[in-house]
Amino acid sequence: MERYTAYLVGPDGHAVSFVEFICSDEDVAKERVRRVANDYAIELWKSDRKIVAYEAQR
């Protein structure tokens, strides 16, 4: 199991909130975060490595 951090990104491009969670692998973490990206811009990180960034879909 791996630890990931998802950052909610505000309109100014800065993180406004974050949540840490544990997933079995990177693909599972991406899917969990992608679902939230419908409403918010969000970045998924593992330690100091950005994995993916999603724009809000509204």
C-alpha positions as a Markdown table, in Angstrom:
| # | Residue | x | y | z |
|---|---|---|---|---|
| 1 | Met | 0.0 | 0.0 | 0.0 |
| 2 | Glu | 1.2 | 3.5 | -0.9 |
| 3 | Arg | 0.5 | 6.9 | 0.6 |
| 4 | Tyr | -0.7 | 9.7 | -1.8 |
| 5 | Thr | -1.7 | 13.3 | -1.4 |
| 6 | Ala | -4.5 | 15.0 | -3.3 |
| 7 | Tyr | -4.4 | 18.8 | -3.4 |
| 8 | Leu | -7.6 | 20.9 | -4.3 |
| 9 | Val | -6.4 | 23.8 | -6.4 |
| 10 | Gly | -8.1 | 27.2 | -6.3 |
| 11 | Pro | -8.7 | 29.5 | -9.2 |
| 12 | Asp | -5.4 | 31.3 | -8.5 |
| 13 | Gly | -3.4 | 28.0 | -9.0 |
| 14 | His | -2.6 | 27.6 | -5.3 |
| 15 | Ala | -3.6 | 24.6 | -3.1 |
| 16 | Val | -6.5 | 25.4 | -0.9 |
| 17 | Ser | -6.9 | 22.0 | 0.8 |
| 18 | Phe | -5.4 | 18.6 | 0.7 |
| 19 | Val | -6.1 | 15.0 | 1.8 |
| 20 | Glu | -3.7 | 12.1 | 2.3 |
| 21 | Phe | -4.9 | 8.6 | 1.6 |
| 22 | Ile | -3.6 | 5.1 | 1.0 |
| 23 | Cys | -4.2 | 3.0 | -2.1 |
| 24 | Ser | -2.9 | -0.2 | -3.5 |
| 25 | Asp | -1.3 | 1.4 | -6.5 |
| 26 | Glu | -1.0 | 4.5 | -8.6 |
| 27 | Asp | -3.9 | 3.6 | -11.0 |
| 28 | Val | -6.3 | 3.2 | -8.2 |
| 29 | Ala | -5.2 | 6.5 | -6.7 |
| 30 | Lys | -5.7 | 8.2 | -10.1 |
| 31 | Glu | -9.3 | 6.9 | -10.4 |
| 32 | Arg | -10.2 | 8.0 | -6.9 |
| 33 | Val | -8.9 | 11.5 | -7.6 |
| 34 | Arg | -10.4 | 11.7 | -11.1 |
| 35 | Arg | -13.9 | 11.3 | -9.7 |
| 36 | Val | -13.4 | 14.4 | -7.5 |
| 37 | Ala | -12.0 | 16.5 | -10.4 |
| 38 | Asn | -15.5 | 16.9 | -11.8 |
| 39 | Asp | -16.1 | 19.7 | -9.3 |
| 40 | Tyr | -12.5 | 20.8 | -8.5 |
| 41 | Ala | -9.1 | 21.2 | -10.0 |
| 42 | Ile | -7.0 | 18.6 | -8.3 |
| 43 | Glu | -3.4 | 17.4 | -8.3 |
| 44 | Leu | -2.3 | 13.9 | -7.2 |
| 45 | Trp | 1.2 | 13.6 | -5.6 |
| 46 | Lys | 3.3 | 10.8 | -4.2 |
| 47 | Ser | 5.9 | 12.3 | -1.9 |
| 48 | Asp | 7.6 | 15.0 | -4.0 |
| 49 | Arg | 6.5 | 13.6 | -7.4 |
| 50 | Lys | 3.4 | 15.0 | -9.2 |
| 51 | Ile | 1.5 | 12.1 | -10.8 |
| 52 | Val | -1.3 | 13.9 | -12.5 |
| 53 | Ala | -3.3 | 17.1 | -12.5 |
| 54 | Tyr | -7.0 | 17.3 | -13.5 |
| 55 | Glu | -8.9 | 20.5 | -14.3 |
| 56 | Ala | -12.4 | 21.0 | -12.9 |
| 57 | Gln | -15.0 | 19.8 | -15.4 |
| 58 | Arg | -17.8 | 22.2 | -14.6 |
